[in-house]
């Protein structure tokens, strides 16, 4: 029986690549994203009819999230994995952020994972046990561990979501749901490209090339997400795992 995963931010970047990888491994995937054009852009195996579904969803809006989960509930009573990958970044100095920018990042990056987990819990808990748990993976950021000037509010939202992952992990453990977070460094995604192109603070730069000599690729993060969904990680709970090639491990003199 195919396992079922729900991925927010499933139309691009890390979320999209994770969706592709899971479908290729036999999962049924529900991708949630605010982009109405995503279904025609999503590349999934041609031999996977009926195993990829797309629902337009604004993760910062409770009614939108509720409708999306209800649409999934009409097709299945079980979610084996929820990956909260939807995220936005607006580089700026703290004093120059607009209220709209702050509300957007708080809504998508913090409220979004909380709403998504809360609404999906009945389906995540259904059939889950402490020996065979349902999995939640939140995509945080190394910026939430080592914040940088020029993107302070983004870093604050990611630090907050790391805390949510830990508290959810403990609160939900007895019901058979484990929660972990990945904390990517700079990854080649449309979100990072847009942030660099549209930055409003001259002090903002992405973390850039890691000590391993390159920036991350979506597959690097998808690899770790798939590990968290595997049997090898069924006793891993409440962790925040950097996926950054060692970027945050030590400062390098420029």
Secondary structure as UniProt FT lines:
FT   STRAND          4..8
FT   TURN            9..11
FT   HELIX           13..24
FT   TURN            25..26
FT   STRAND          28..33
FT   TURN            36..37
FT   HELIX           38..41
FT   TURN            46..47
FT   TURN            49..50
FT   STRAND          52..56
FT   TURN            59..60
FT   HELIX           62..73
FT   TURN            74..75
FT   STRAND          81..84
FT   HELIX           94..96
FT   HELIX           99..105
FT   HELIX           106..111
FT   HELIX           112..125
FT   TURN            126..127
FT   STRAND          134..139
FT   HELIX           142..144
FT   TURN            149..150
FT   HELIX           152..172
FT   HELIX           173..175
FT   STRAND          177..184
FT   HELIX           190..197
FT   TURN            202..203
FT   TURN            211..212
FT   HELIX           218..229
FT   HELIX           231..233
FT   TURN            234..235
FT   STRAND          240..243
FT   TURN            245..249
//
